[in-house]
Amino acid sequence: MMKVNLNLMGYVAVIFAYLLSPSVNAETKSFNDYTVHYSVFNSTFLQPNVAAQYGIPRGKREGVINISVQKKQQDSNKPISAILNGKVINLIQQSQTLSFKKIEEGTAVYYLAPFEFTNEEQLKFTVEIQPDPNQAPFELNFQHKLYEE
């Protein structure tokens, strides 16, 4: 896993890519003391300079998964670091390993991983998330269909 420190403009550009795109649908799942926010989107939503800053390939068949992990607290959730290992599998069982890059900006912590896809392909994502290295990871599973842009 590679650690990347971004400037505020890079961070803001990614957030706007999420917010301005109707094709990006963020989801949330809870696991005991943790909340996981995740989304999948086409890499062409990122401006070329932002994608280059993250080391993310852009293309009509390049996707990105975004994950953030938060520890539940009494008043609010706190963004935390975690160990992430994952894969994405298509319907004919072709598998790609997800290589997550850690992004930190202020108190925010995100993980991004690029992957390839075929138009209208239904993909199954499996990500092991381990916020505490002394405890077993929990598993995030979901499916998502992507379209070429």
Backbone as a chain_set.jsonl record, in Angstrom:
{"seq": "MMKVNLNLMGYVAVIFAYLLSPSVNAETKSFNDYTVHYSVFNSTFLQPNVAAQYGIPRGKREGVINISVQKKQQDSNKPISAILNGKVINLIQQSQTLSFKKIEEGTAVYYLAPFEFTNEEQLKFTVEIQPDPNQAPFELNFQHKLYEE", "coords": {"N": [[0.848, -1.163, 0.0], [0.594, 2.177, -0.862], [1.467, 5.342, 0.432], [0.097, 8.533, 0.081], [0.415, 11.97, 0.197], [-1.659, 14.65, -0.254], [-2.227, 17.869, -1.734], [-4.489, 20.497, -0.826], [-6.025, 21.266, -3.067], [-6.032, 18.997, -4.764], [-7.44, 17.164, -3.198], [-9.92, 18.483, -2.926], [-10.694, 18.477, -5.604], [-11.215, 15.754, -6.1], [-13.348, 15.286, -4.33], [-15.282, 17.022, -5.459], [-15.573, 15.705, -7.884], [-16.96, 13.441, -7.071], [-19.326, 14.591, -5.998], [-20.468, 16.043, -8.093], [-21.118, 14.25, -10.024], [-23.667, 12.318, -11.377], [-23.403, 9.622, -11.724], [-21.962, 8.536, -9.701], [-22.383, 6.822, -6.792], [-22.404, 6.892, -3.506], [-22.008, 4.592, -0.847], [-22.771, 3.181, 2.394], [-21.7, 1.112, 5.049], [-21.999, -0.575, 8.172], [-19.837, -1.993, 10.599], [-19.643, -3.423, 13.48], [-17.797, -1.485, 15.596], [-17.168, 0.298, 13.586], [-17.615, 2.387, 10.689], [-17.984, 2.185, 7.24], [-17.455, 3.922, 4.308], [-18.053, 3.855, 0.879], [-17.424, 3.985, -2.662], [-17.734, 3.615, -6.216], [-16.418, 4.549, -9.315], [-16.032, 5.811, -12.687], [-12.817, 6.382, -13.991], [-12.525, 8.567, -15.662], [-13.929, 10.625, -14.583], [-12.198, 12.026, -13.071], [-10.052, 14.819, -13.346], [-7.325, 15.099, -15.683], [-4.854, 16.025, -14.498], [-5.322, 15.638, -11.781], [-5.762, 12.868, -11.632], [-3.212, 12.022, -12.429], [-1.721, 12.986, -10.285], [-2.574, 11.3, -8.261], [-1.7, 8.945, -9.3], [-3.374, 7.413, -10.829], [-4.637, 5.602, -13.503], [-6.306, 6.968, -16.349], [-9.167, 6.386, -18.335], [-11.628, 5.064, -20.644], [-12.275, 2.54, -19.861], [-11.381, 2.256, -17.307], [-11.714, 2.046, -13.887], [-12.36, 3.289, -10.526], [-12.155, 2.57, -7.098], [-13.24, 3.894, -4.05], [-12.624, 4.127, -0.636], [-13.406, 4.856, 2.717], [-12.727, 4.653, 6.193], [-14.225, 4.807, 9.327], [-14.113, 5.27, 12.833], [-16.6, 4.594, 15.121], [-17.835, 6.959, 17.389], [-19.036, 8.538, 20.383], [-20.07, 11.196, 19.917], [-19.456, 11.743, 17.213], [-18.15, 10.336, 14.135], [-14.795, 9.184, 13.699], [-12.305, 9.591, 11.293], [-10.087, 7.005, 10.31], [-6.987, 5.155, 9.9], [-6.419, 2.101, 8.088], [-5.787, -1.345, 7.234], [-6.092, -2.452, 4.003], [-7.13, -4.949, 1.782], [-7.984, -6.217, -1.312], [-10.137, -7.453, -3.984], [-11.499, -7.569, -7.301], [-13.996, -9.106, -9.188], [-15.191, -10.379, -12.258], [-18.143, -11.544, -14.108], [-17.317, -13.886, -15.399], [-15.489, -14.881, -13.746], [-12.944, -13.72, -13.801], [-10.286, -12.231, -12.14], [-9.067, -9.325, -10.446], [-6.516, -7.917, -8.51], [-6.877, -5.458, -6.037], [-5.048, -2.588, -5.546], [-4.562, -0.545, -3.066], [-4.22, 2.945, -2.432], [-3.217, 5.121, 0.047], [-4.704, 8.122, 1.046], [-4.244, 11.148, 2.611], [-5.539, 14.044, 4.033], [-5.549, 16.712, 5.982], [-7.661, 15.842, 8.565], [-8.932, 13.875, 7.205], [-9.048, 10.579, 5.808], [-8.558, 8.473, 3.116], [-8.882, 5.735, 0.822], [-7.846, 4.737, -2.329], [-8.237, 2.744, -5.243], [-7.338, 1.683, -8.444], [-8.874, -0.058, -11.253], [-9.608, -2.275, -14.018], [-12.287, -2.516, -16.437], [-15.029, -3.861, -18.431], [-17.435, -2.532, -20.706], [-20.682, -2.143, -19.344], [-20.347, -4.132, -17.48], [-20.947, -6.329, -14.83], [-19.622, -6.243, -11.688], [-18.043, -7.863, -8.93], [-17.053, -6.882, -5.799], [-14.709, -7.484, -3.275], [-13.456, -6.698, -0.226], [-11.121, -6.823, 2.289], [-10.985, -5.357, 5.411], [-9.024, -4.0, 7.862], [-8.933, -2.351, 10.604], [-7.661, -2.476, 13.076], [-4.621, -3.864, 13.66], [-4.301, -5.94, 15.433], [-6.589, -7.362, 15.513], [-8.943, -9.498, 13.816], [-9.698, -8.983, 10.329], [-12.616, -7.386, 8.844], [-15.074, -8.036, 6.294], [-15.964, -6.403, 3.354], [-18.411, -6.647, 0.994], [-19.774, -6.193, -2.195], [-21.676, -5.464, -5.187], [-21.319, -3.939, -8.419], [-22.221, -2.204, -11.366], [-20.573, -1.001, -14.202], [-20.166, 1.523, -16.744], [-18.816, 2.393, -19.928], [-17.386, 5.588, -20.48]], "CA": [[0.0, 0.0, 0.0], [1.387, 3.39, -1.019], [0.915, 6.504, 1.129], [0.184, 9.737, -0.729], [-0.066, 13.201, 0.832], [-2.136, 15.527, -1.313], [-2.529, 19.234, -1.361], [-5.919, 20.748, -0.678], [-6.684, 21.325, -4.372], [-6.247, 17.628, -5.23], [-8.508, 16.608, -2.367], [-11.166, 19.149, -3.305], [-11.053, 18.032, -6.954], [-11.815, 14.422, -6.003], [-14.653, 15.43, -3.69], [-16.193, 17.569, -6.443], [-15.864, 14.659, -8.874], [-18.028, 12.619, -6.492], [-20.56, 15.33, -5.779], [-21.034, 16.557, -9.331], [-21.42, 13.186, -10.958], [-24.825, 11.506, -11.043], [-23.052, 8.215, -11.848], [-21.269, 8.095, -8.501], [-23.342, 6.599, -5.729], [-21.681, 6.477, -2.304], [-22.722, 3.665, 0.027], [-22.247, 3.085, 3.754], [-21.992, -0.112, 5.804], [-21.469, -0.581, 9.538], [-19.223, -3.221, 11.096], [-19.378, -3.24, 14.91], [-17.391, -0.127, 15.993], [-16.656, 1.023, 12.424], [-18.464, 2.712, 9.556], [-17.221, 2.201, 5.999], [-18.067, 4.626, 3.186], [-17.382, 3.397, -0.338], [-18.02, 4.318, -3.947], [-17.025, 3.166, -7.414], [-16.699, 5.475, -10.404], [-15.158, 5.762, -13.848], [-11.654, 7.258, -13.781], [-12.615, 9.778, -16.475], [-14.496, 11.69, -13.762], [-11.063, 12.788, -12.53], [-9.297, 15.628, -14.293], [-6.041, 14.439, -15.953], [-3.801, 16.39, -13.541], [-5.65, 15.027, -10.493], [-5.489, 11.437, -11.783], [-1.755, 11.863, -12.438], [-1.248, 13.233, -8.923], [-2.885, 10.095, -7.498], [-1.141, 7.765, -9.951], [-4.521, 6.622, -11.287], [-4.794, 5.659, -14.961], [-7.598, 7.425, -16.839], [-9.583, 5.762, -19.58], [-13.045, 4.709, -20.65], [-12.423, 1.222, -19.226], [-10.64, 2.302, -16.038], [-12.557, 2.444, -12.77], [-11.712, 3.59, -9.249], [-12.928, 2.349, -5.88], [-12.863, 4.8, -2.973], [-13.083, 3.628, 0.662], [-12.947, 5.512, 3.939], [-13.111, 3.909, 7.394], [-14.379, 5.688, 10.484], [-14.415, 4.641, 14.118], [-17.781, 5.195, 15.737], [-17.639, 7.582, 18.69], [-20.301, 8.997, 20.949], [-20.564, 12.414, 19.282], [-19.277, 11.701, 15.765], [-17.215, 9.307, 13.694], [-13.437, 9.674, 13.495], [-11.592, 8.909, 10.208], [-8.925, 6.265, 10.782], [-6.223, 4.346, 8.953], [-6.725, 0.677, 8.134], [-5.129, -2.189, 6.237], [-7.092, -2.887, 3.035], [-6.754, -5.893, 0.739], [-9.22, -6.518, -2.019], [-10.136, -7.921, -5.37], [-12.716, -7.364, -8.06], [-14.198, -10.281, -10.034], [-16.3, -10.225, -13.201], [-19.06, -12.688, -14.157], [-16.638, -15.108, -15.847], [-14.539, -15.179, -12.672], [-11.632, -13.095, -13.965], [-10.045, -11.486, -10.911], [-8.006, -8.317, -10.368], [-6.184, -7.488, -7.154], [-6.976, -4.015, -5.838], [-3.884, -2.021, -4.871], [-5.057, 0.696, -2.471], [-3.305, 4.04, -2.1], [-3.736, 5.899, 1.162], [-4.736, 9.56, 0.826], [-4.504, 11.883, 3.847], [-5.622, 15.491, 3.899], [-6.093, 17.151, 7.267], [-8.075, 14.672, 9.354], [-9.563, 12.901, 6.307], [-8.243, 9.445, 5.345], [-9.245, 7.749, 2.056], [-8.11, 4.739, 0.088], [-8.255, 4.633, -3.719], [-7.609, 1.668, -6.016], [-7.825, 1.604, -9.82], [-9.106, -1.386, -11.823], [-10.109, -2.246, -15.389], [-13.591, -3.143, -16.614], [-15.629, -3.865, -19.758], [-18.702, -1.808, -20.686], [-21.86, -2.795, -18.781], [-19.9, -5.323, -16.765], [-21.307, -6.461, -13.419], [-18.41, -6.598, -10.957], [-18.188, -8.181, -7.511], [-15.93, -6.369, -5.025], [-14.477, -8.07, -1.956], [-12.364, -5.956, 0.403], [-10.865, -7.057, 3.71], [-10.64, -4.102, 6.072], [-8.475, -4.301, 9.184], [-8.559, -1.11, 11.286], [-6.776, -2.809, 14.19], [-3.79, -4.999, 13.229], [-4.357, -7.004, 16.439], [-7.884, -8.03, 15.401], [-9.244, -10.026, 12.485], [-10.361, -8.019, 9.451], [-13.985, -7.656, 8.423], [-15.119, -8.095, 4.841], [-16.943, -5.614, 2.627], [-18.783, -7.278, -0.276], [-20.845, -5.533, -2.932], [-21.609, -5.55, -6.645], [-21.521, -2.658, -9.085], [-22.117, -2.251, -12.828], [-19.943, 0.201, -14.753], [-20.359, 1.804, -18.159], [-17.773, 3.219, -20.533], [-17.736, 7.013, -20.628]], "C": [[0.898, 1.23, 0.0], [0.707, 4.543, -0.295], [1.158, 7.747, 0.286], [-0.348, 10.907, 0.088], [-0.433, 14.173, -0.282], [-2.289, 16.942, -0.817], [-4.047, 19.417, -1.36], [-6.642, 20.754, -2.023], [-6.964, 19.93, -4.923], [-7.402, 16.97, -4.498], [-9.859, 17.184, -2.776], [-11.62, 18.678, -4.685], [-11.71, 16.66, -6.929], [-13.204, 14.502, -5.385], [-15.661, 16.001, -4.684], [-16.528, 16.55, -7.524], [-16.978, 13.757, -8.364], [-19.351, 13.361, -6.486], [-21.241, 15.758, -7.076], [-21.441, 15.472, -10.306], [-22.649, 12.392, -10.526], [-24.515, 10.018, -11.095], [-22.343, 7.667, -10.622], [-22.284, 7.996, -7.367], [-22.589, 6.057, -4.517], [-22.588, 5.609, -1.438], [-22.046, 3.654, 1.396], [-22.648, 1.742, 4.351], [-21.34, -0.007, 7.168], [-20.954, -1.97, 9.893], [-18.824, -2.969, 12.547], [-19.052, -1.777, 15.223], [-16.963, 0.756, 14.827], [-17.749, 1.272, 11.391], [-17.573, 2.814, 8.335], [-18.054, 2.905, 4.932], [-17.318, 4.189, 1.935], [-18.161, 3.83, -1.574], [-17.122, 3.8, -5.058], [-17.406, 4.13, -8.532], [-15.688, 5.294, -11.522], [-14.031, 6.771, -13.666], [-11.705, 8.531, -14.615], [-13.32, 10.912, -15.737], [-13.398, 12.562, -13.158], [-10.412, 13.593, -13.639], [-7.93, 14.967, -14.498], [-4.95, 14.765, -14.925], [-4.059, 15.766, -12.168], [-5.359, 13.524, -10.544], [-3.979, 11.181, -11.763], [-1.182, 12.041, -11.034], [-1.473, 12.002, -8.042], [-2.202, 8.849, -8.067], [-2.23, 6.836, -10.45], [-4.626, 6.737, -12.804], [-6.199, 6.121, -15.329], [-7.904, 6.708, -18.138], [-11.017, 5.309, -19.492], [-13.309, 3.352, -20.023], [-11.607, 1.108, -17.939], [-11.576, 2.815, -14.952], [-11.724, 2.71, -11.531], [-12.685, 3.224, -8.132], [-12.349, 3.261, -4.806], [-13.45, 4.252, -1.672], [-12.537, 4.526, 1.759], [-13.522, 4.731, 5.121], [-13.163, 4.893, 8.548], [-14.692, 4.859, 11.713], [-15.592, 5.373, 14.73], [-17.414, 5.73, 17.115], [-18.968, 8.16, 19.141], [-20.885, 10.188, 20.198], [-20.5, 12.372, 17.758], [-18.332, 10.561, 15.425], [-15.857, 9.931, 13.407], [-12.784, 8.895, 12.353], [-10.325, 8.235, 10.749], [-8.213, 5.568, 9.631], [-6.611, 2.882, 9.132], [-5.856, -0.038, 7.105], [-6.227, -2.704, 5.317], [-6.47, -3.822, 2.016], [-8.025, -6.275, 0.008], [-9.011, -7.044, -3.413], [-11.484, -7.597, -5.984], [-12.802, -8.506, -9.072], [-15.364, -10.015, -10.974], [-17.118, -11.523, -13.261], [-18.421, -13.982, -14.655], [-15.439, -15.428, -14.953], [-13.115, -14.703, -12.928], [-11.448, -12.138, -12.795], [-8.907, -10.487, -11.079], [-7.772, -7.986, -8.906], [-6.265, -5.97, -7.093], [-5.777, -3.545, -5.022], [-4.272, -0.628, -4.35], [-3.933, 1.669, -2.162], [-3.956, 4.86, -1.005], [-3.594, 7.387, 0.863], [-5.076, 10.214, 2.161], [-4.508, 13.374, 3.547], [-6.297, 16.008, 5.158], [-6.427, 15.927, 8.105], [-8.723, 13.597, 8.491], [-8.568, 11.83, 5.877], [-9.09, 8.671, 4.335], [-8.304, 6.733, 1.45], [-8.697, 4.628, -1.31], [-7.526, 3.478, -4.38], [-8.196, 1.661, -7.422], [-8.031, 0.141, -10.241], [-9.635, -1.207, -13.237], [-11.472, -2.932, -15.451], [-14.001, -3.092, -18.085], [-16.998, -3.199, -19.651], [-19.86, -2.693, -20.215], [-21.519, -4.08, -18.022], [-20.31, -5.26, -15.294], [-20.08, -6.985, -12.678], [-18.731, -6.88, -9.492], [-16.91, -7.735, -6.8], [-15.893, -7.07, -3.669], [-13.258, -7.366, -1.368], [-12.293, -6.341, 1.874], [-10.352, -5.765, 4.322], [-10.228, -4.418, 7.5], [-8.018, -3.012, 9.867], [-7.564, -1.338, 12.419], [-5.955, -4.022, 13.797], [-3.784, -6.166, 14.225], [-5.692, -7.744, 16.432], [-8.091, -8.505, 13.969], [-9.932, -8.96, 11.634], [-11.838, -8.366, 9.274], [-14.025, -7.506, 6.916], [-16.284, -7.282, 4.279], [-17.175, -6.291, 1.284], [-19.909, -6.497, -0.918], [-20.636, -5.733, -4.42], [-21.907, -4.185, -7.247], [-21.367, -2.863, -10.592], [-21.549, -0.918, -13.299], [-20.166, 0.286, -16.252], [-19.196, 2.642, -18.679], [-18.282, 4.638, -20.675], [-17.281, 7.502, -21.975]], "O": [[1.851, 1.311, 0.775], [-0.509, 4.703, -0.4], [2.275, 7.993, -0.17], [-1.457, 10.833, 0.617], [0.387, 14.478, -1.147], [-2.459, 17.181, 0.378], [-4.783, 18.561, -1.851], [-7.777, 20.284, -2.104], [-8.031, 19.702, -5.494], [-8.239, 16.301, -5.105], [-10.827, 16.444, -2.95], [-12.817, 18.499, -4.909], [-12.669, 16.425, -7.664], [-14.135, 13.855, -5.865], [-16.79, 15.515, -4.751], [-17.651, 16.532, -8.027], [-17.847, 13.349, -9.135], [-20.374, 12.828, -6.916], [-22.468, 15.824, -7.138], [-22.061, 15.768, -11.327], [-22.672, 11.848, -9.422], [-25.284, 9.217, -10.564], [-22.143, 6.457, -10.513], [-22.955, 8.971, -7.032], [-22.182, 4.895, -4.503], [-23.785, 5.867, -1.318], [-20.894, 4.066, 1.535], [-23.781, 1.289, 4.188], [-20.265, 0.574, 7.311], [-21.554, -2.984, 9.536], [-17.783, -2.367, 12.81], [-19.928, -0.918, 15.129], [-16.446, 1.851, 15.047], [-18.678, 0.48, 11.239], [-16.523, 3.455, 8.381], [-19.203, 2.54, 4.682], [-16.088, 4.155, 1.926], [-19.378, 4.015, -1.538], [-15.926, 3.578, -4.871], [-18.575, 4.485, -8.682], [-14.626, 4.701, -11.329], [-14.272, 7.897, -13.23], [-10.994, 9.488, -14.309], [-13.314, 12.047, -16.212], [-13.648, 13.706, -12.779], [-10.241, 13.096, -14.753], [-7.42, 14.332, -13.575], [-4.202, 13.875, -14.522], [-3.114, 15.404, -11.468], [-4.778, 12.971, -9.611], [-3.524, 10.22, -11.143], [-0.261, 11.326, -10.642], [-0.652, 11.699, -7.176], [-2.132, 7.818, -7.398], [-2.045, 5.62, -10.494], [-4.697, 7.845, -13.338], [-7.173, 5.715, -14.695], [-7.009, 6.452, -18.944], [-11.57, 5.182, -18.399], [-14.451, 3.041, -19.686], [-11.2, 0.018, -17.537], [-12.161, 3.891, -15.082], [-10.534, 2.397, -11.488], [-13.876, 3.524, -8.204], [-11.133, 3.386, -4.667], [-14.641, 3.947, -1.611], [-11.368, 4.911, 1.744], [-14.64, 4.219, 5.065], [-12.259, 5.709, 8.726], [-15.434, 3.879, 11.652], [-15.593, 6.598, 14.847], [-16.767, 5.045, 17.907], [-19.913, 8.254, 18.357], [-22.073, 10.19, 19.875], [-21.383, 12.902, 17.084], [-17.784, 9.905, 16.311], [-15.772, 11.063, 12.931], [-12.707, 7.668, 12.418], [-9.589, 8.821, 11.543], [-8.761, 5.413, 8.539], [-7.073, 2.478, 10.199], [-5.269, 0.589, 6.223], [-7.186, -3.322, 5.78], [-5.414, -3.531, 1.454], [-9.029, -6.619, 0.633], [-7.902, -7.082, -3.946], [-12.473, -7.38, -5.284], [-11.817, -8.837, -9.731], [-16.399, -9.494, -10.558], [-16.82, -12.483, -12.55], [-18.927, -15.066, -14.365], [-14.514, -16.139, -15.346], [-12.174, -15.227, -12.332], [-12.332, -11.337, -12.49], [-7.918, -10.759, -11.759], [-8.723, -7.797, -8.147], [-5.781, -5.278, -7.989], [-5.527, -4.054, -3.929], [-4.302, 0.341, -5.108], [-2.856, 1.289, -1.702], [-5.119, 5.249, -1.119], [-2.523, 7.86, 0.481], [-6.086, 9.874, 2.777], [-3.604, 13.896, 2.896], [-7.484, 15.769, 5.374], [-5.57, 15.072, 8.328], [-9.034, 12.515, 8.989], [-7.4, 12.12, 5.614], [-10.207, 8.259, 4.648], [-7.083, 6.855, 1.552], [-9.904, 4.446, -1.467], [-6.344, 3.25, -4.12], [-9.416, 1.635, -7.582], [-7.443, -0.773, -9.663], [-10.061, -0.115, -13.612], [-11.781, -3.805, -14.641], [-13.398, -2.375, -18.883], [-17.651, -3.293, -18.612], [-19.994, -3.841, -20.639], [-22.334, -4.999, -17.946], [-20.054, -4.272, -14.605], [-19.561, -8.051, -13.008], [-19.58, -6.221, -8.892], [-15.813, -8.162, -7.161], [-16.918, -7.226, -3.006], [-12.166, -7.424, -1.932], [-13.268, -6.206, 2.613], [-9.407, -5.156, 3.821], [-10.986, -5.026, 8.256], [-6.859, -2.616, 9.734], [-6.719, -0.484, 12.687], [-6.51, -5.106, 13.615], [-3.316, -7.256, 13.898], [-5.91, -8.644, 17.243], [-7.489, -7.979, 13.033], [-10.668, -8.126, 12.162], [-12.255, -9.497, 9.524], [-13.12, -6.92, 6.322], [-17.434, -7.457, 4.68], [-16.231, -6.488, 0.519], [-20.896, -6.172, -0.257], [-19.555, -6.123, -4.861], [-22.642, -3.381, -6.673], [-20.492, -3.605, -11.039], [-21.978, 0.149, -12.859], [-20.332, -0.723, -16.936], [-18.659, 3.491, -17.966], [-19.459, 4.864, -20.955], [-17.476, 8.672, -22.305]]}, "num_chains": 1, "name": "protein.A"}
